[in-house]
Amino acid sequence: MIELIGGWLAAVMIVWIYSFVYKDNVLYRLAEHLFVGTAAGYSIALSLDSLNRTAFGQMVKGVEYWHLIIPILLGLTFFFKYSKKYYWVARYGVGVNVAVGAALALRAAPMANIIKQINAAVLPLWVAGDPLKTFNNWLMILITLGGLTYFIFTFFPKTEGKAGPVRIAYKALVTIGIYGMMVGFGYLFANTIMTRVGFLIGIILQYLQPRFDATLVAMILAIIAIAFAVLKKK
């Protein structure tokens, strides 16, 4: 019975959520409110369980874990923002949280966004016995240099009369960077569309197809709700 009710709810909520693609209606808003309420309740339960396992559950094991009271107290200071008189207390928790987050970001961001990408871009220009790999490395390096050159907006070599070799090389790198970025953006957009289509196919096969009766009922109700919304607007 629980599986039957869950299957019906899943099929009905999916159809009602997708009904927004055509027009906003009362069933879509009902499904949206149910989703937001369920997600909020689940998040609160998950947070309390995590707090119990990682803090209170550890503190009862011995004195060596009592230092965990410090982050608990700092977290409790966040609730002082609801008080007009003691609002300033919440700033201590926010300040520590922002400082720790900034320190972690400064520690991880250069490694992930600079050093790792430089290592990935520094490739051998010649791979013995593998011309395809050699071509790929050259293409990768040229597109990287072209992209960097394109975003140097403060410098462009100027020449009088006939363009010199520096200007020609600069324009060639900029052109390579532009086309390389366009190909990359196109690939990312196509990959995003394919991922969404894959999600949709998975939803249909996992939730809608096994409960065709629930899907049909939900579609009929959604059509009625959309028609009511259109008539109400007119």
N, C-alpha and C positions, 0 to 999 in steps of 0.2 A: 504493500500500500504506500509506504514512504517513497519507494522508487517510482511508483506510478504518479504520485503527486509531484515529486521533483521533476519528472520528465515533462509533465503538463506545464508546470510553472516555467521551466526553462524554455520550452517551445513558445509559450504565450508571451513571455517577456521579450524574447528575441524578435518575434514578429511585430510586437507593439513598438519596440525601440526603432526598428527599421521603417516603421510607418512614418516617421518624421521626415524621411527622404522625400516623400510626396508633400506632406503638409502637417503642421503642428495640430495635435488633437488631444483630447482628454485622456485617452488610453496611453499615449506616449508619455504624458506628464505623470500618470499613475505609475508606469513602469520606471520612469526616471526617479521618482520619489522613493519607490521601494528599493531601487538599487542604491541610492545615496544613503538611505537609512540603514540598509543591511551592511553596506561597506563601512559606515561609521561605527556601527555596533561591533562588527568583526574586528575593526582596527583597535577599538578600545579593549576588547577582550584579549586580543593578541598582545597589546602593550602591557596589560596587567599581568598576563602570564609570563611575558619576558622579564618584567620587573621582579616577579616572584622567583623565577629561576636564577636570574643573574645577580640579584641583590639580596633579597630576604632569605632565599634558600641557601645562599653561600654564607651569610652572616651567622646563621644558627650553627654552622659547623665549628666555629671557634673564633677566638679573639683576633687571629691573624687576618680575618676577613672584615673586621669592623671598619676598616678605612672606606668601605663602600658607602658608608653613611654620608660621606662628603658629596658625591654626585646626587644622592637622594635629596639632600638638603638644598643643593643648588637647583635641582629640578622643581622642588616645592616653591622656591622663590618666584617662579613664573606665575603662580596663582595670585601673587600680590598685585598684579596689574588690574585686577578687578576691584581693587580698593582705591578710592580717591586719595585717602590720607597716606597710605603706605605704598603707593605706586612705585616710588623710587627704589624699593627693595628688589623689585623684579629686574632692575637694571644690572644687578650683580650676576644673576644667572645668565642673562642675555650676553653680558660682556664676556664671561668665561666661555660660554658656548661659541661666540663669534671668534674669540681669540684662538681657541683650540681648533676650530674649523679652518681658520686662516693659516695656522701653523701646519696643519696636515696638508692643506692645499699647496702651500709653498714648498713643502717637502716632496710631494708626489707630482705636482704639475710639471716642473722642469724635466723630470725623468720621463714622464709619459708623453708630453707634448713637444719636447725639444730634442732631448738626447736620443730617445727611441726612434723618432722620425729621422734624425740625422743618420743614425746607424742604418735605418732601412733605405735611405737614399744613397748612401755611399756604396756603390756596387762596382764590381770589376768591369772594366770596359772591354775585356776580351776573355771569353770562356772557350778554352780549347775543345774542339770536337762538338760544340753545341752552338751553331750559328743563330738559332732561334733565341737562345738565352742571351747571347751577345746583343742581338737586336733589341730584345726586351729591356736589357739594362741601359742601352743607349737611349731608348725611348723614355724610360723612367727618369733618367738624369736630365735629359733635355726638357721634359715637361716640368720637372721640379724647378730647374733654373729659369724656365720661361715664366712659370707662375710667380716666382719671386721677383723676376724682372718687371713683370706687369704691375705689381703692387708697389714699385718704387716710383711714386708719383712726383717726387721732388727733383728728379734728375732725368734729363733726356739730352743726349749729345746733339749739339747744333753744329751744322756745317754750312758754309756759304757755297752756293753753286752746286756742283755735283756731290752727291752723298758719299761720304767716306766709308771705309770698311767698318769703322766702329759703329756708325749709325746703321749700316746695313745689318750687322750682326745683332745690334740691339733690337731692331724691328723684327728680325727673324725670330729671336727669342721670345719677344712679346707675342708674335703671331702663334708660335708653338704653344705658349702658355695659355692663350685664349682658347684655341681649339682643344687643347688638352683638358682645360676646365669644363668646356661645354660638353665634351664626351663624358667626363666624370659626372657632371650634374645630370646628364641624360640617363646614365647608367643607374645612378642613385634613385632617380624618379621612377624609372622602369622597375627597379628592384622593389621599391616601396609599393607600387601598384600590384606587382606579382605577389608580394607578401600579403597584402590585404585580400586579394582574390583567394589566396590559399587559406587564409583565416575563414573567409566566407564559405568556401567549399567544405572545410572541416566542420564548421557550425552546422551546415545543412546535413552532412552525413552523420554527425554525432548526435544532434539534438532534434532537428526538424524531421528528417526522414523516418526515424524509428517511431515518432509520435505524429503521424500524418493527420490523425483525427484532431489532436490538439492544435496543430498548425492550421488546419482548415477552419476550425472554430475561431481561432485568433484572427485569421485573415478576414473572416466575415465581420467580426466585431470591429476590426480596424477600419474596414470599408465604411461601416455604418458611422463610426466616430468621425472619419474624415468627411463624409457627406454632411453630417450634422454641423461640423465646423465650417464648411463651405456655405451652407444655408444660413448659418448664424451670421457670417460675415456679410452676406448679401442683404 
